Amino acid sequence: MGGDRATELASALETVRRRVDTAWADAGRDGQRPTLVVVTKFFPGSDVELLAGLGVTDIGESRDPEAGDKVAGLPGQLRADLRVHFVGQLQTNKARRVARYADVVQSVDRARLVRALERGREEAVDEGEQEDPLGVLLQVDLGEGEQAGRGGAAPDEVAALAEDVAAARWLELRGVMAIAPLDLAPDDTRRAFDRLVGLREQLRQAHPRATWVSAGMSGDLEIAVAAGATHLRVGSAILGSRPPQR
């Protein structure tokens, strides 16, 4: 069964990597290709170990405490070599725990969450569980007019939120993240991602190290690549449909 799963993951991962390469070439881009963050929520740690063996360096999780338990169960060297991104909406009362095991939180959208993550990371450092600041992306709501967004701070709130992160000792501002609104035509999705890239450029004027743009998932990764995303969050195209929940 393990061999079958490894073969299945290897094939799906190669297909996604080819999609990224094709989108990259079609967009006429050069330099480093986007980082693939494989979203492993709902799937077991054994899948994470198989993916790591296939060269995956970044995984995404969005459910606590499931994510914390999974990360804690990974072999020590594998965990040390892996970057764990928390990509889902995060309740403030869970933030301090997430700050102990995540390397990056991509869904920061309010000042209270910034403060909770800072406290959690500081505690983890004080207790010897972590050494480095927690990477942070600001989630931006890309909804416009009657088109509902899918979570995040309003674009005009991003600058102030960035200052909150910059003022925190144990947080490091990495950039911005967004999920495209549902049911957009491809051209509209591209415009939404272009707005996100534009916000990143504005952010960099005050925070030069905030270079990341996390955008694109299984269904729209080509559009995100064309717009200039630096990180892609891909789950079902690699891992398959969500497994039955017990």
C-alpha positions as CSV (number, residue, x, y, z in Angstrom):
1,M,0.0,0.0,0.0
2,G,2.9,2.4,0.9
3,G,4.5,1.7,-2.5
4,D,1.2,2.4,-4.3
5,R,0.8,5.7,-2.4
6,A,4.3,6.7,-3.2
7,T,3.8,6.1,-6.9
8,E,0.5,8.0,-6.8
9,L,2.0,11.0,-5.1
10,A,5.1,11.0,-7.4
11,S,2.9,11.0,-10.5
12,A,0.6,13.8,-9.2
13,L,3.5,15.9,-8.0
14,E,5.3,15.6,-11.4
15,T,2.1,16.6,-13.2
16,V,1.8,19.7,-11.0
17,R,5.5,20.6,-11.5
18,R,5.0,20.3,-15.3
19,R,2.1,22.7,-15.0
20,V,4.2,25.2,-13.1
21,D,7.0,24.9,-15.6
22,T,4.7,25.4,-18.6
23,A,3.0,28.4,-17.0
24,W,6.4,29.8,-16.2
25,A,7.6,29.4,-19.7
26,D,4.3,30.8,-21.2
27,A,4.6,33.9,-19.0
28,G,8.1,34.5,-20.2
29,R,9.5,34.6,-16.7
30,D,13.1,33.8,-15.6
31,G,14.8,33.3,-12.3
32,Q,13.6,31.1,-9.5
33,R,10.3,29.3,-10.0
34,P,7.6,29.6,-7.4
35,T,7.9,27.5,-4.2
36,L,5.3,24.7,-4.1
37,V,3.6,24.5,-0.7
38,V,1.8,21.2,-0.7
39,V,-1.3,21.5,1.5
40,T,-1.4,18.3,3.5
41,K,-4.4,19.0,5.8
42,F,-6.6,16.0,6.4
43,F,-3.7,13.7,5.2
44,P,-1.5,11.6,7.5
45,G,2.1,12.3,8.4
46,S,3.1,9.3,6.3
47,D,2.1,11.3,3.2
48,V,4.3,14.1,4.4
49,E,7.3,11.7,4.7
50,L,6.7,10.4,1.2
51,L,6.4,13.9,-0.2
52,A,9.7,14.9,1.5
53,G,11.3,11.9,-0.1
54,L,10.1,13.3,-3.5
55,G,11.8,16.7,-2.9
56,V,9.0,18.6,-1.3
57,T,10.4,21.2,1.1
58,D,7.2,23.1,2.2
59,I,3.9,21.8,3.4
60,G,0.7,23.7,4.4
61,E,-1.7,22.9,7.2
62,S,-4.9,24.7,8.3
63,R,-6.4,22.7,11.2
64,D,-5.1,22.9,14.8
65,P,-4.5,20.8,16.8
66,E,-4.3,18.2,14.0
67,A,-1.5,20.1,12.4
68,G,0.5,20.3,15.6
69,D,0.2,16.6,16.3
70,K,1.2,15.7,12.8
71,V,4.3,18.0,12.9
72,A,5.3,16.6,16.3
73,G,5.2,13.1,14.9
74,L,7.6,13.7,12.1
75,P,11.1,12.3,12.3
76,G,13.6,14.9,13.7
77,Q,15.8,15.5,10.6
78,L,12.8,15.5,8.3
79,R,11.1,18.2,10.5
80,A,14.3,20.2,10.6
81,D,14.5,20.2,6.8
82,L,10.8,21.0,6.3
83,R,9.1,24.4,6.3
84,V,5.6,24.2,7.8
85,H,3.1,26.9,6.7
86,F,-0.2,27.5,8.5
87,V,-2.4,28.6,5.7
88,G,-6.0,28.6,7.1
89,Q,-8.0,31.1,9.0
90,L,-6.6,31.2,12.5
91,Q,-8.6,31.8,15.7
92,T,-6.8,34.1,18.2
93,N,-7.1,31.5,21.0
94,K,-5.2,29.0,18.9
95,A,-2.5,31.3,17.7
96,R,-0.1,30.9,20.6
97,R,0.0,27.1,20.0
98,V,0.4,27.4,16.3
99,A,3.3,29.9,16.8
100,R,5.2,27.1,18.6
101,Y,5.3,24.6,15.6
102,A,4.7,26.6,12.4
103,D,7.6,28.2,10.5
104,V,5.2,30.6,8.6
105,V,1.7,31.7,9.2
106,Q,0.2,32.9,5.9
107,S,-3.2,34.1,7.2
108,V,-2.5,37.1,9.4
109,D,-5.4,39.5,9.0
110,R,-5.8,41.5,12.3
111,A,-3.8,43.1,15.0
112,R,-5.1,40.8,17.8
113,L,-3.7,37.9,15.9
114,V,-0.3,39.6,15.5
115,R,-0.1,40.0,19.3
116,A,-1.1,36.4,20.0
117,L,1.4,35.0,17.6
118,E,4.1,37.2,19.0
119,R,3.4,35.9,22.5
120,G,3.3,32.3,21.4
121,R,6.6,32.6,19.5
122,E,8.3,34.4,22.4
123,E,7.2,31.7,24.8
124,A,8.5,29.0,22.4
125,V,11.9,30.7,22.2
126,D,12.1,31.2,25.9
127,E,11.4,27.5,26.4
128,G,13.9,26.4,23.8
129,E,11.4,25.0,21.3
130,Q,12.2,27.6,18.7
131,E,15.2,29.8,17.8
132,D,14.0,32.0,14.9
133,P,11.2,34.5,14.4
134,L,8.0,33.3,12.9
135,G,7.4,34.2,9.3
136,V,4.2,36.1,8.6
137,L,2.2,36.8,5.5
138,L,-0.7,39.3,5.5
139,Q,-3.8,37.8,4.1
140,V,-5.6,40.2,1.8
141,D,-9.3,40.2,1.0
142,L,-9.5,40.5,-2.8
143,G,-13.3,40.8,-3.0
144,E,-14.7,43.8,-4.9
145,G,-18.2,45.3,-5.1
146,E,-20.7,42.5,-4.9
147,Q,-18.0,39.8,-5.3
148,A,-17.5,38.3,-1.8
149,G,-13.9,37.8,-0.7
150,R,-12.6,34.8,1.0
151,G,-11.0,36.2,4.2
152,G,-8.3,38.6,5.0
153,A,-7.7,42.3,5.8
154,A,-9.0,45.0,3.5
155,P,-6.3,46.3,1.2
156,D,-6.4,49.7,2.9
157,E,-5.6,48.0,6.2
158,V,-2.5,46.2,5.0
159,A,0.0,49.0,5.7
160,A,-1.0,49.4,9.3
161,L,-1.0,45.7,9.9
162,A,2.5,45.4,8.4
163,E,3.7,48.0,10.9
164,D,2.2,45.9,13.8
165,V,4.2,42.9,12.5
166,A,7.4,44.9,12.0
167,A,7.2,46.1,15.6
168,A,7.0,42.5,17.0
169,R,10.4,41.1,18.0
170,W,9.6,37.5,17.2
171,L,7.7,37.9,13.9
172,E,9.2,38.5,10.5
173,L,7.1,40.0,7.7
174,R,7.5,38.0,4.6
175,G,4.8,39.3,2.3
176,V,1.2,38.9,1.3
177,M,-1.3,36.1,0.7
178,A,-4.8,35.8,-0.9
179,I,-7.4,33.4,-2.1
180,A,-9.1,34.5,-5.3
181,P,-12.9,35.1,-4.9
182,L,-15.1,32.2,-6.0
183,D,-16.6,31.9,-9.5
184,L,-14.4,34.5,-11.2
185,A,-13.6,34.3,-14.9
186,P,-9.9,33.7,-15.6
187,D,-9.3,37.4,-16.6
188,D,-10.9,38.6,-13.4
189,T,-8.8,36.1,-11.3
190,R,-5.7,37.5,-13.0
191,R,-6.7,41.0,-12.2
192,A,-7.2,40.0,-8.5
193,F,-3.8,38.5,-8.4
194,D,-2.3,41.5,-10.1
195,R,-3.8,43.6,-7.3
196,L,-2.1,41.4,-4.8
197,V,1.3,41.7,-6.5
198,G,0.7,45.5,-6.5
199,L,0.1,45.5,-2.8
200,R,3.3,43.6,-2.3
201,E,5.2,46.2,-4.2
202,Q,3.7,49.0,-2.1
203,L,4.6,47.0,1.0
204,R,8.2,46.6,0.0
205,Q,8.7,50.4,0.0
206,A,8.6,50.4,3.8
207,H,9.5,46.7,4.3
208,P,12.0,45.6,1.6
209,R,12.2,42.0,2.8
210,A,8.5,41.5,2.3
211,T,9.0,39.8,-1.1
212,W,6.6,36.8,-1.0
213,V,3.3,36.6,-2.9
214,S,1.3,33.5,-1.9
215,A,-1.5,33.0,-4.5
216,G,-2.9,30.2,-6.6
217,M,-4.2,26.7,-5.7
218,S,-4.9,23.6,-7.7
219,G,-7.4,25.2,-10.0
220,D,-5.8,28.5,-10.7
221,L,-2.1,28.0,-10.2
222,E,-1.3,28.9,-13.9
223,I,-2.9,32.3,-13.4
224,A,-1.0,32.9,-10.2
225,V,2.3,32.0,-11.9
226,A,1.6,34.5,-14.7
227,A,0.8,37.2,-12.2
228,G,4.1,36.7,-10.4
229,A,3.3,34.6,-7.4
230,T,6.3,33.4,-5.4
231,H,4.5,30.6,-3.6
232,L,1.7,28.3,-4.7
233,R,-0.6,26.4,-2.3
234,V,-1.6,23.1,-3.9
235,G,-3.5,20.3,-2.2
236,S,-6.0,18.2,-4.0
237,A,-4.1,18.1,-7.3
238,I,-1.3,16.3,-5.5
239,L,-2.9,14.4,-2.6
240,G,-6.2,13.7,-4.1
241,S,-9.7,14.1,-2.7
242,R,-10.1,14.6,1.0
243,P,-10.0,11.2,2.8
244,P,-13.1,10.0,4.8
245,Q,-13.1,11.5,8.3
246,R,-13.5,9.1,11.2
